[in-house]
Amino acid sequence: MENVQNETSNSSGAYPAIAGSETSSPATGVLPESGRGDASATLERGGDEQSADQGSPWMPLRNPVYRSFWIASFVSNLGTWMHEIGAGWLMTDLDASPQMVSAVRTAMATPIVLLAIPAGVLADRVDRRGLLLATQVLMLLTAASLAALTAAGVMTSWLLLGLTFLIGLGLTLHVPTWQASIPELVPRAQLSRAIALGSINFNLARSAGPAIAGALVAIAGAWIAFSFNAVSFAGVIVVLLLWRRERRESTRGLSYRLSLYQGLRYVYRNHAMRHVLIRLCLFIVPGSALWGLLPLVARQRLDWGADGFGILVTSVGGGALIAARFLPLLQRRLGGDATIALAMLVFAGGLALMASSTHRGVVVAATLVMGCGWMVTLTTLNTAAQITLPGRMRARGMSCYLTAMALSMSTGSFLWGSVAESISAGGRYDGVGSAQQIAAATLLVTAAIGMLFPVVHAMRTCNPLHRDR
């Protein structure tokens, strides 16, 4: 369920793309409102605001409601990552062209591109619990349909893309709604702990889910991954039904159109948010050459089956877990802006290494490196966005973040799939490896360009726009 929560709640997501900084999971949190100077210091000092959050890092799990959501979220994230593996691998059987394989991720991201901002406005206006229940039911029915049609042997490439689009639609409604609901589950002083636990949740699922899916898909077929995903949504539905929520949203007397305009105006006029979105796009567009072409790396370049594909995705998750341990130190030593640039360079190095080798051990090591770069970049950017946004604007602001991420992911996946296919058509070069080499070189350029759009400095100097709070 998370990927693009990855990254927005760090998303995606069970959608990775949508994914670090993982926003996709129900266990992902948001930072409390803070002043402009405090927000800047958070990124520069590597999260020293947590010093005010006394007690064990696991303290939020003592809250029964949060604990229930965290467990349900972990199972759901496992299901989403298993779906990711199953859908990508199934497409290589139905249509192994690079464009069609990369189109699986594009189909997941397209609803977010088109509808995330309207969904964010909706989440600031209607009962969030009811909206979350509706999205989970939609995704459960879609995943169950995918499982049944695949098991019956009647799945086609375009039907797979269509049902994947519906999963993406559910995530589009879910992610901004969930992110805006997190502060209701834990005391304000524990929000930073909740954020950390959300990231751990997402990356544990990313480490385990692909490996489990790879083994099960190799044994039983892609339908088993879709079946698990359907069951995982049922778990979240049960927890939502048991949640006795007292708070209700209000339109504040504003029309839907005016609420939409107010949110867009805030994001446009706030320097920090503008810079976050620019740097997000500068990273995701070339970085999507990893996710969009990874199934073909496993099948064509490494001669691996579904289990090998699962190993590669698991390695990305493992790299993210490693990076989580060192992220505060990096931010404290380098500051937020330099940390983002360094992480992009690390990711580019891993991508170049993957593109230049067909040795399985080398490629696995490259995915570990890229997992580190992916997690550090998106977590830092996501934190900057959430600190910047005032509470009542958070769903709308984070929906803009989601839209930028998904648009960049879908554009990049299509771009690098087309480049790989074009190069392969000549018959003289390895299209997948060549496309990833070009993407790695592009990342070096965009990392340098990104330094022209400082996040921390903008958070210090821009107008806080208190009238929008």
ZIRA-V923888 format. One record per pair of residues at least 4 apart in sequence whose C-alpha atoms are under 6 Angstrom apart, sorted by sequence separation. I is the first residue (numbers start at 1). J is the second residue. D is the distance in whole Angstrom. If there is no record, write none. Layout:
# ZIRA-V923888
i = [I,I]
j = [J,J]
d = [D,D]
This chain:
# ZIRA-V923888
i = [5,6,7,8,12,15,19,41,42,63,69,73,83,85,86,91,92,99,103,106,111,112,146,171,174,200,205,209,210,213,216,217,254,261,266,281,283,284,288,289,290,296,297,298,299,304,310,323,330,331,334,367,370,375,378,393,394,395,403,406,407,408,409,411,413,430,443,446,458,5,6,7,12,13,14,19,23,42,149,150,217,299,331,334,389,5,6,7,12,13,61,149,267,298,4,5,6,11,12,424,3,4,5,11,423,2,3,4,5,10,354,2,3,4,6,10,13,14,91,2,3,4,7,10,11,12,13,298,420,1,2,3,4,6,7,9,10,11,12,354,420,1,2,3,4,5,6,7,8,9,10,11,3,4,5,6,7,8,9,3,4,6,7,8,9,420,3,6,7,350,419,5,6,5,6,5,9,350,4,5,350,3,2,2,347,347,346,139,344,343,139,343,135,340,132,27,27,26,25,319,323,316,320,312,315,316,319,320,315,319,107,119,123,317,316,320,108,116,120,302,104,108,111,301,107,111,108,112,14,94,14,151,150,1,2,1,147,355,1,147,390,147,355,355,143,352,144,143,218,352,351,140,214,215,348,140,214,348,214,136,211,210,211,210,210,341,207,207,206,207,203,337,66,127,288,292,127,126,285,125,284,285,288,125,284,288,125,74,78,82,281,285,289,77,81,82,81,78,82,263,53,57,86,53,86,121,83,82,83,289,79,80,79,29,79,286,76,75,76,286,72,72,282,29,29,28,28,27,279,22,275,275,272,272,271,272,102,271,180,176,176,120,121,120,120,46,117,116,117,46,46,44,45,116,44,113,44,112,44,43,113,112,113,109,109,106,102,102,99,98,99,98,39,20,31,31,21,33,20,21,20,21,8,40,40,36,37,36]
j = [9,10,11,12,16,19,23,45,46,67,73,77,87,89,90,95,96,103,107,110,115,116,150,175,178,204,209,213,214,217,220,221,258,265,270,285,287,288,292,293,294,300,301,302,303,308,314,327,334,335,338,371,374,379,382,397,398,399,407,410,411,412,413,415,417,434,447,450,462,10,11,12,17,18,19,24,28,47,154,155,222,304,336,339,394,11,12,13,18,19,67,155,273,304,11,12,13,18,19,431,11,12,13,19,431,11,12,13,14,19,363,12,13,14,16,20,23,24,101,13,14,15,18,21,22,23,24,309,431,13,14,15,16,18,19,21,22,23,24,366,432,14,15,16,17,18,19,20,21,22,23,24,17,18,19,20,21,22,23,18,19,21,22,23,24,435,19,22,23,366,435,22,23,23,24,24,28,369,24,25,370,24,24,25,370,373,373,167,373,373,170,377,170,377,174,70,73,73,73,368,372,367,371,364,367,368,371,372,368,372,161,173,177,371,371,375,164,172,176,358,161,165,168,358,165,169,168,172,77,157,80,223,223,76,77,77,223,433,80,226,469,227,436,437,226,437,230,230,306,440,440,230,306,307,440,233,307,443,310,233,310,310,311,313,314,447,314,317,317,318,317,454,185,248,409,413,249,249,408,249,408,409,412,250,409,413,251,201,205,209,408,412,416,205,209,210,210,209,213,396,189,193,222,190,225,260,225,225,226,436,228,229,229,182,232,439,232,232,233,443,235,236,446,194,195,195,198,198,450,199,453,455,455,458,458,459,292,462,395,395,399,395,396,396,399,328,399,399,400,331,332,331,332,403,332,403,335,403,336,336,406,406,407,406,410,410,413,417,417,417,418,421,387,375,386,387,378,390,378,379,379,382,382,456,459,459,460,460]
d = [5,4,4,6,5,5,6,6,6,6,6,6,6,6,6,6,4,6,6,6,6,5,6,6,6,6,5,6,6,6,6,4,6,6,6,6,6,6,6,6,6,5,5,5,5,5,6,6,6,5,6,6,6,6,6,6,6,6,6,6,6,6,6,6,6,6,6,6,6,5,3,5,6,5,6,6,6,5,6,5,5,5,5,6,6,1,4,6,3,4,5,6,6,5,4,3,5,5,3,4,5,1,3,4,5,5,3,3,6,6,5,5,2,6,5,4,5,5,6,3,3,4,5,3,4,5,3,5,4,6,2,2,5,5,3,6,2,2,4,6,5,4,5,4,5,5,2,3,6,4,3,3,6,2,5,4,4,5,2,4,4,5,4,4,6,5,4,3,5,5,6,5,4,3,5,2,5,5,5,6,5,5,3,4,5,5,6,5,6,4,6,6,5,5,6,5,6,5,6,4,5,5,5,6,6,5,4,5,5,5,6,5,5,6,4,5,6,5,5,6,6,5,6,6,5,5,4,5,5,6,5,5,5,6,6,5,4,4,5,5,6,5,6,6,6,5,5,5,6,6,6,5,5,5,5,6,4,6,5,6,5,4,6,6,6,5,4,5,5,6,6,6,6,6,6,5,6,5,5,5,6,6,5,5,6,6,5,6,5,5,6,4,6,6,5,6,6,5,5,6,5,6,5,6,6,6,5,5,5,6,6,6,4,5,6,5,5,6,6,6,6,5,5,6,4,6,4,5,6,6,5,6,6,5,6,5,5,6,5,5,6,5,5,4,5,4,5,5,6,4,4,6,4,6,6,5,4,6,6,5,6,6,5,5,6,4,6,6,5,5,6,6,6,5,6,6,5,6,5,4,6,6,6,5,6,6,5,6]
